[in-house]
C-alpha cells in the first residue's frame, strides 16, 4: 500500500514538474545580442528588450516579435534613370540599413522586413532619379567614385526616421548605359507595380488584423455582459418566486388551497408508466384533504 502511494505521489509530482516546465518555457523570452524582442499584449507593444539575456512574459496573453538589430543588406533591382540631357542609364545599387527605433518600425511597417525594404527601394530610387535628373551624363559618369552616393544620402535626409530606420549608406555597384533600354524600362515598371501591390497588400492585411482583433474583443465583452444580465434576471425571478410562495403559505386563507394543489401535483407525479391507480391510507394527509372536500 505504501509503495502504491509513493508511486501515485511520484506520478503527480512528475505531472506537476512537467506542467511547470511548460509554463516556464512559455514565459521565457530569449533576447540575442543581434536582435530586439518586442513584447506585445493584444497587438499593442508593452515593452522592448534590446539587451541580450532572458526576460519573462505572461503566457498566452503576451506574444513576442523579433526584429534584427544588426546591419541589413538590401540589393536594389537594376533601374533606369534619365540624366538632365535626356540620356538613359542603368543604375545598380545596394543599401545598408538598420533598425534604430523598433517601436516606430513595428508601428509603421508592421514589423515586416519585406515591407521596410519596399519603402527603402521607393525612397532611394526616387532620390536617385532626382539627383541624376539634375546632372548631365558626363557629370554622372565622373561622379561614380562616391559623389553620387553622398548626393543620394543628402537627398534622402531623415525621411527614414518615420519608419524607425537609419540608412547607413547607398552604394552604387555600376551605373552604365543600357544594353536594351526598352526591356529595362518595362522591367522597372513591372517591378514598381509589384512593389506597390505588395505594399497595399501588406497594409491591408495589417488593417484587417487590427479590425479582427477589435471585433473579437467587442464580441467577448458583449457575450460577457449578456451572461451577467441573464444571471441577474434568473436570480431576480427565483427571488420573486420564493416571495410569492412565502406570501401564499403565510396567508391562512390561501394555505389550505395551495396545500390542496400541491397534493394534487404530488398525486399526479406518482402516476407513472401504465399504472394509473393511486392507493392512499385513510389517515394519510393527502387522503384527509380529499375526505374533507364538501
C-alpha positions as a Markdown table, in Angstrom:
| # | Residue | x | y | z |
|---|---|---|---|---|
| 1 | Unk | 0.0 | 0.0 | 0.0 |
| 2 | Unk | 2.8 | 2.4 | 0.9 |
| 3 | Unk | 4.6 | 1.6 | -2.4 |
| 4 | Unk | 1.4 | 2.3 | -4.3 |
| 5 | Unk | 1.0 | 5.7 | -2.5 |
| 6 | Unk | 4.6 | 6.5 | -3.3 |
| 7 | Unk | 4.1 | 5.6 | -7.0 |
| 8 | Unk | 1.0 | 7.8 | -7.2 |
| 9 | Unk | 2.9 | 10.7 | -5.5 |
| 10 | Unk | 5.7 | 10.3 | -7.9 |
| 11 | Unk | 3.4 | 10.4 | -10.9 |
| 12 | Unk | 1.6 | 13.5 | -9.6 |
| 13 | Unk | 5.0 | 15.2 | -8.9 |
| 14 | Unk | 6.1 | 14.3 | -12.5 |
| 15 | Unk | 3.0 | 15.9 | -14.0 |
| 16 | Unk | 3.4 | 19.0 | -11.8 |
| 17 | Unk | 7.0 | 19.2 | -12.8 |
| 18 | Unk | 6.3 | 18.9 | -16.5 |
| 19 | Unk | 3.5 | 21.5 | -16.2 |
| 20 | Unk | 5.8 | 23.9 | -14.5 |
| 21 | Unk | 8.4 | 23.3 | -17.2 |
| 22 | Unk | 5.9 | 24.0 | -20.0 |
| 23 | Unk | 4.7 | 27.2 | -18.3 |
| 24 | Unk | 8.3 | 28.3 | -17.7 |
| 25 | Unk | 9.2 | 27.7 | -21.4 |
| 26 | Unk | 6.1 | 29.7 | -22.5 |
| 27 | Unk | 7.1 | 32.5 | -20.1 |
| 28 | Unk | 10.8 | 32.8 | -21.1 |
| 29 | Unk | 11.9 | 35.4 | -23.7 |
| 30 | Unk | 15.4 | 35.0 | -25.0 |
| 31 | Unk | 16.9 | 38.1 | -26.5 |
| 32 | Unk | 20.0 | 37.6 | -28.6 |
| 33 | Unk | 22.8 | 40.1 | -29.0 |
| 34 | Unk | 21.9 | 41.0 | -32.6 |
| 35 | Unk | 18.1 | 41.4 | -32.2 |
| 36 | Unk | 15.3 | 43.2 | -30.5 |
| 37 | Unk | 12.4 | 41.4 | -28.8 |
| 38 | Unk | 9.1 | 43.3 | -28.7 |
| 39 | Unk | 6.6 | 42.1 | -26.0 |
| 40 | Unk | 3.0 | 42.7 | -27.3 |
| 41 | Unk | -0.3 | 42.4 | -25.5 |
| 42 | Unk | -3.4 | 42.4 | -27.6 |
| 43 | Unk | -1.3 | 43.6 | -30.6 |
| 44 | Unk | -0.1 | 46.6 | -28.5 |
| 45 | Unk | 3.6 | 46.9 | -27.7 |
| 46 | Unk | 4.2 | 46.8 | -24.0 |
| 47 | Unk | 8.0 | 46.8 | -23.8 |
| 48 | Unk | 11.1 | 46.3 | -25.9 |
| 49 | Unk | 14.1 | 44.2 | -24.8 |
| 50 | Unk | 17.3 | 45.4 | -26.6 |
| 51 | Unk | 19.8 | 43.9 | -24.2 |
| 52 | Unk | 20.8 | 40.2 | -24.6 |
| 53 | Unk | 19.6 | 37.8 | -22.0 |
| 54 | Unk | 16.5 | 36.3 | -20.5 |
| 55 | Unk | 13.2 | 38.0 | -19.6 |
| 56 | Unk | 9.7 | 36.9 | -18.9 |
| 57 | Unk | 6.3 | 37.4 | -20.4 |
| 58 | Unk | 2.7 | 36.4 | -19.5 |
| 59 | Unk | 2.0 | 33.1 | -21.3 |
| 60 | Unk | -0.8 | 33.2 | -24.0 |
| 61 | Unk | -1.7 | 36.8 | -23.2 |
| 62 | Unk | 1.6 | 38.3 | -24.3 |
| 63 | Unk | 3.4 | 37.5 | -27.6 |
| 64 | Unk | 6.8 | 38.2 | -28.9 |
| 65 | Unk | 8.0 | 39.8 | -32.1 |
| 66 | Unk | 11.7 | 39.5 | -33.0 |
| 67 | Unk | 13.5 | 42.2 | -35.1 |
| 68 | Unk | 17.1 | 42.3 | -36.2 |
| 69 | Unk | 19.5 | 44.7 | -34.6 |
| 70 | Unk | 22.3 | 44.0 | -37.0 |
| 71 | Unk | 23.0 | 45.9 | -40.2 |
| 72 | Unk | 20.8 | 44.8 | -43.1 |
| 73 | Unk | 21.7 | 44.5 | -46.7 |
| 74 | Unk | 19.2 | 45.3 | -49.4 |
| 75 | Unk | 20.2 | 44.7 | -53.1 |
| 76 | Unk | 18.1 | 47.0 | -55.2 |
| 77 | Unk | 16.9 | 45.9 | -58.6 |
| 78 | Unk | 18.5 | 47.4 | -61.6 |
| 79 | Unk | 16.6 | 50.5 | -62.7 |
| 80 | Unk | 16.6 | 53.1 | -65.4 |
| 81 | Unk | 17.4 | 56.7 | -64.6 |
| 82 | Unk | 17.4 | 59.7 | -67.0 |
| 83 | Unk | 20.0 | 62.4 | -67.0 |
| 84 | Unk | 19.4 | 66.1 | -67.4 |
| 85 | Unk | 20.3 | 65.8 | -71.1 |
| 86 | Unk | 17.7 | 63.0 | -71.6 |
| 87 | Unk | 20.2 | 60.2 | -71.7 |
| 88 | Unk | 19.1 | 56.9 | -70.1 |
| 89 | Unk | 21.4 | 55.0 | -67.8 |
| 90 | Unk | 21.0 | 51.8 | -65.8 |
| 91 | Unk | 21.7 | 52.0 | -62.1 |
| 92 | Unk | 22.5 | 49.0 | -59.9 |
| 93 | Unk | 22.9 | 49.8 | -56.2 |
| 94 | Unk | 22.6 | 48.3 | -52.7 |
| 95 | Unk | 21.6 | 49.8 | -49.4 |
| 96 | Unk | 23.0 | 49.2 | -45.9 |
| 97 | Unk | 20.4 | 50.0 | -43.2 |
| 98 | Unk | 19.5 | 49.2 | -39.6 |
| 99 | Unk | 16.5 | 49.5 | -37.2 |
| 100 | Unk | 17.2 | 52.1 | -34.6 |
| 101 | Unk | 13.6 | 52.5 | -33.2 |
| 102 | Unk | 11.9 | 49.1 | -33.0 |
| 103 | Unk | 8.6 | 50.6 | -31.8 |
| 104 | Unk | 8.3 | 53.1 | -34.7 |
| 105 | Unk | 9.4 | 50.3 | -37.1 |
| 106 | Unk | 6.8 | 47.9 | -35.8 |
| 107 | Unk | 4.0 | 50.5 | -35.9 |
| 108 | Unk | 4.9 | 51.9 | -39.4 |
| 109 | Unk | 5.6 | 48.7 | -41.3 |
| 110 | Unk | 4.0 | 46.1 | -39.0 |
| 111 | Unk | 7.4 | 44.6 | -38.2 |
| 112 | Unk | 7.8 | 43.4 | -41.8 |
| 113 | Unk | 11.4 | 43.5 | -43.2 |
| 114 | Unk | 10.0 | 43.0 | -46.7 |
| 115 | Unk | 7.7 | 46.0 | -46.4 |
| 116 | Unk | 10.5 | 48.1 | -44.9 |
| 117 | Unk | 12.7 | 47.2 | -47.9 |
| 118 | Unk | 9.9 | 48.1 | -50.3 |
| 119 | Unk | 9.8 | 51.6 | -48.6 |
| 120 | Unk | 13.6 | 51.8 | -48.8 |
| 121 | Unk | 13.5 | 50.9 | -52.5 |
| 122 | Unk | 10.9 | 53.6 | -53.3 |
| 123 | Unk | 12.6 | 56.3 | -51.4 |
| 124 | Unk | 16.2 | 55.6 | -52.6 |
| 125 | Unk | 15.1 | 55.2 | -56.2 |
| 126 | Unk | 13.2 | 58.5 | -56.1 |
| 127 | Unk | 16.3 | 60.1 | -54.6 |
| 128 | Unk | 18.5 | 58.6 | -57.4 |
| 129 | Unk | 16.1 | 59.9 | -60.1 |
| 130 | Unk | 16.1 | 63.4 | -58.6 |
| 131 | Unk | 19.9 | 63.6 | -58.3 |
| 132 | Unk | 20.7 | 62.1 | -61.7 |
| 133 | Unk | 18.0 | 64.2 | -63.5 |
| 134 | Unk | 19.8 | 67.3 | -62.3 |
| 135 | Unk | 23.1 | 66.2 | -63.8 |
| 136 | Unk | 24.4 | 65.6 | -67.4 |
| 137 | Unk | 25.5 | 62.2 | -68.5 |
| 138 | Unk | 29.2 | 63.3 | -68.3 |
| 139 | Unk | 28.7 | 64.6 | -64.7 |
| 140 | Unk | 27.1 | 61.3 | -63.8 |
| 141 | Unk | 29.9 | 59.3 | -65.2 |
| 142 | Unk | 32.5 | 61.4 | -63.4 |
| 143 | Unk | 30.6 | 61.2 | -60.1 |
| 144 | Unk | 30.6 | 57.4 | -59.9 |
| 145 | Unk | 33.6 | 57.3 | -57.5 |
| 146 | Unk | 31.5 | 58.4 | -54.5 |
| 147 | Unk | 30.0 | 61.8 | -55.1 |
| 148 | Unk | 26.7 | 60.4 | -56.4 |
| 149 | Unk | 26.2 | 58.2 | -53.3 |
| 150 | Unk | 26.7 | 61.2 | -51.0 |
| 151 | Unk | 24.2 | 63.1 | -53.0 |
| 152 | Unk | 21.7 | 60.3 | -52.7 |
| 153 | Unk | 22.1 | 60.3 | -48.9 |
| 154 | Unk | 21.7 | 64.1 | -48.7 |
| 155 | Unk | 18.6 | 64.0 | -50.9 |
| 156 | Unk | 17.0 | 61.3 | -48.6 |
| 157 | Unk | 17.8 | 63.2 | -45.5 |
| 158 | Unk | 15.9 | 62.0 | -42.4 |
| 159 | Unk | 12.9 | 60.6 | -44.3 |
| 160 | Unk | 13.5 | 57.1 | -43.0 |
| 161 | Unk | 13.2 | 58.3 | -39.4 |
| 162 | Unk | 9.4 | 57.9 | -39.9 |
| 163 | Unk | 9.9 | 54.2 | -40.1 |
| 164 | Unk | 12.4 | 53.8 | -37.3 |
| 165 | Unk | 15.2 | 53.1 | -39.8 |
| 166 | Unk | 18.7 | 54.6 | -40.3 |
| 167 | Unk | 20.2 | 54.4 | -43.7 |
| 168 | Unk | 23.9 | 53.8 | -43.3 |
| 169 | Unk | 24.9 | 54.2 | -46.9 |
| 170 | Unk | 23.7 | 53.8 | -50.5 |
| 171 | Unk | 26.4 | 52.2 | -52.7 |
| 172 | Unk | 26.5 | 52.1 | -56.5 |
| 173 | Unk | 27.6 | 48.8 | -57.9 |
| 174 | Unk | 27.5 | 50.1 | -61.5 |
| 175 | Unk | 25.9 | 53.0 | -63.4 |
| 176 | Unk | 26.2 | 52.4 | -67.2 |
| 177 | Unk | 24.5 | 52.8 | -70.5 |
| 178 | Unk | 21.6 | 50.3 | -71.0 |
| 179 | Unk | 22.2 | 47.3 | -73.3 |
| 180 | Unk | 18.5 | 47.1 | -74.0 |
| 181 | Unk | 16.7 | 50.3 | -73.0 |
| 182 | Unk | 13.2 | 49.2 | -73.8 |
| 183 | Unk | 13.3 | 45.9 | -71.8 |
| 184 | Unk | 14.9 | 47.7 | -68.8 |
| 185 | Unk | 12.1 | 50.3 | -68.7 |
| 186 | Unk | 9.4 | 47.6 | -68.9 |
| 187 | Unk | 11.0 | 45.5 | -66.2 |
| 188 | Unk | 11.3 | 48.6 | -63.9 |
| 189 | Unk | 7.6 | 49.4 | -64.5 |
| 190 | Unk | 6.6 | 45.8 | -63.7 |
| 191 | Unk | 8.9 | 45.9 | -60.6 |
| 192 | Unk | 7.3 | 49.2 | -59.4 |
| 193 | Unk | 3.8 | 47.9 | -59.8 |
| 194 | Unk | 4.7 | 44.7 | -58.0 |
| 195 | Unk | 6.2 | 46.6 | -55.1 |
| 196 | Unk | 3.1 | 48.9 | -54.9 |
| 197 | Unk | 0.8 | 45.8 | -54.9 |
| 198 | Unk | 2.9 | 44.2 | -52.1 |
| 199 | Unk | 2.8 | 47.4 | -50.1 |
| 200 | Unk | -1.0 | 47.7 | -50.4 |
| 201 | Unk | -1.5 | 44.0 | -49.6 |
| 202 | Unk | 0.7 | 44.2 | -46.5 |
| 203 | Unk | -1.0 | 47.4 | -45.3 |
| 204 | Unk | -4.5 | 45.9 | -46.0 |
| 205 | Unk | -3.6 | 42.7 | -44.0 |
| 206 | Unk | -2.3 | 44.8 | -41.1 |
| 207 | Unk | -5.6 | 46.9 | -41.0 |
| 208 | Unk | -7.7 | 43.7 | -41.4 |
| 209 | Unk | -5.9 | 42.1 | -38.4 |
| 210 | Unk | -6.5 | 45.2 | -36.3 |
| 211 | Unk | -10.2 | 45.2 | -37.2 |
| 212 | Unk | -10.5 | 41.5 | -36.4 |
| 213 | Unk | -8.8 | 41.9 | -33.1 |
| 214 | Unk | -11.1 | 44.8 | -32.2 |
| 215 | Unk | -14.2 | 42.9 | -33.3 |
| 216 | Unk | -13.2 | 39.8 | -31.3 |
| 217 | Unk | -12.8 | 41.9 | -28.1 |
| 218 | Unk | -16.2 | 43.6 | -28.6 |
| 219 | Unk | -17.9 | 40.3 | -29.1 |
| 220 | Unk | -16.3 | 38.8 | -26.0 |
| 221 | Unk | -17.4 | 41.9 | -24.0 |
| 222 | Unk | -21.0 | 41.7 | -25.3 |
| 223 | Unk | -21.3 | 38.0 | -24.5 |
| 224 | Unk | -19.9 | 38.5 | -21.0 |
| 225 | Unk | -22.4 | 41.4 | -20.4 |
| 226 | Unk | -25.3 | 39.3 | -21.7 |
| 227 | Unk | -24.4 | 36.3 | -19.5 |
| 228 | Unk | -24.1 | 38.7 | -16.5 |
| 229 | Unk | -27.5 | 40.2 | -17.2 |
| 230 | Unk | -29.1 | 36.8 | -17.8 |
| 231 | Unk | -27.8 | 35.5 | -14.4 |
| 232 | Unk | -29.2 | 38.7 | -12.8 |
| 233 | Unk | -32.6 | 38.2 | -14.3 |
| 234 | Unk | -32.7 | 34.5 | -13.3 |
| 235 | Unk | -31.8 | 35.3 | -9.7 |
| 236 | Unk | -34.4 | 38.0 | -9.5 |
| 237 | Unk | -37.1 | 35.6 | -10.9 |
| 238 | Unk | -36.1 | 33.0 | -8.4 |
| 239 | Unk | -36.3 | 35.5 | -5.6 |
| 240 | Unk | -39.8 | 36.7 | -6.7 |
| 241 | Unk | -40.9 | 33.0 | -7.0 |
| 242 | Unk | -39.8 | 32.3 | -3.4 |
| 243 | Unk | -41.5 | 35.6 | -2.2 |
| 244 | Unk | -44.8 | 34.6 | -3.8 |
| 245 | Unk | -44.7 | 31.1 | -2.3 |
| 246 | Unk | -43.9 | 32.6 | 1.1 |
| 247 | Unk | -46.8 | 35.0 | 0.9 |
| 248 | Unk | -49.2 | 32.2 | -0.2 |
| 249 | Unk | -48.3 | 29.9 | 2.6 |
| 250 | Unk | -48.3 | 32.6 | 5.3 |
| 251 | Unk | -51.9 | 33.5 | 4.5 |
| 252 | Unk | -54.3 | 31.0 | 6.3 |
| 253 | Unk | -57.0 | 31.7 | 3.7 |
| 254 | Unk | -54.8 | 30.6 | 0.9 |
| 255 | Unk | -52.7 | 28.0 | 2.7 |
| 256 | Unk | -55.3 | 25.3 | 2.6 |
| 257 | Unk | -55.9 | 25.9 | -1.2 |
| 258 | Unk | -52.2 | 25.7 | -2.0 |
| 259 | Unk | -51.8 | 22.6 | 0.1 |
| 260 | Unk | -54.6 | 21.0 | -1.9 |
| 261 | Unk | -52.9 | 22.0 | -5.2 |
| 262 | Unk | -49.6 | 20.6 | -4.0 |
| 263 | Unk | -51.2 | 17.4 | -3.0 |
| 264 | Unk | -52.8 | 17.0 | -6.5 |
| 265 | Unk | -49.4 | 17.7 | -8.1 |
| 266 | Unk | -47.8 | 15.0 | -5.8 |
| 267 | Unk | -50.6 | 12.5 | -6.7 |
| 268 | Unk | -50.1 | 13.3 | -10.4 |
| 269 | Unk | -46.3 | 12.8 | -10.2 |
| 270 | Unk | -46.8 | 9.4 | -8.6 |
| 271 | Unk | -48.9 | 8.1 | -11.5 |
| 272 | Unk | -46.1 | 7.0 | -13.9 |
| 273 | Unk | -46.0 | 4.4 | -16.7 |
| 274 | Unk | -49.0 | 2.2 | -17.2 |
| 275 | Unk | -50.0 | 2.4 | -13.5 |
| 276 | Unk | -53.0 | 4.8 | -13.2 |
| 277 | Unk | -54.3 | 3.7 | -9.7 |
| 278 | Unk | -53.5 | 5.7 | -6.6 |
| 279 | Unk | -54.0 | 3.9 | -3.3 |
| 280 | Unk | -53.9 | 6.0 | -0.1 |
| 281 | Unk | -54.4 | 5.1 | 3.5 |
| 282 | Unk | -57.3 | 6.8 | 5.3 |
| 283 | Unk | -55.0 | 8.5 | 7.7 |
| 284 | Unk | -52.6 | 9.9 | 5.1 |
| 285 | Unk | -52.5 | 13.8 | 4.8 |
| 286 | Unk | -53.4 | 13.6 | 1.1 |
| 287 | Unk | -56.5 | 11.3 | 1.8 |
| 288 | Unk | -57.6 | 13.7 | 4.6 |
| 289 | Unk | -57.7 | 16.6 | 2.0 |
| 290 | Unk | -60.0 | 14.6 | -0.3 |
| 291 | Unk | -62.2 | 13.4 | 2.6 |
| 292 | Unk | -62.7 | 17.0 | 3.8 |
| 293 | Unk | -64.0 | 18.2 | 0.5 |
| 294 | Unk | -67.6 | 19.3 | 0.9 |
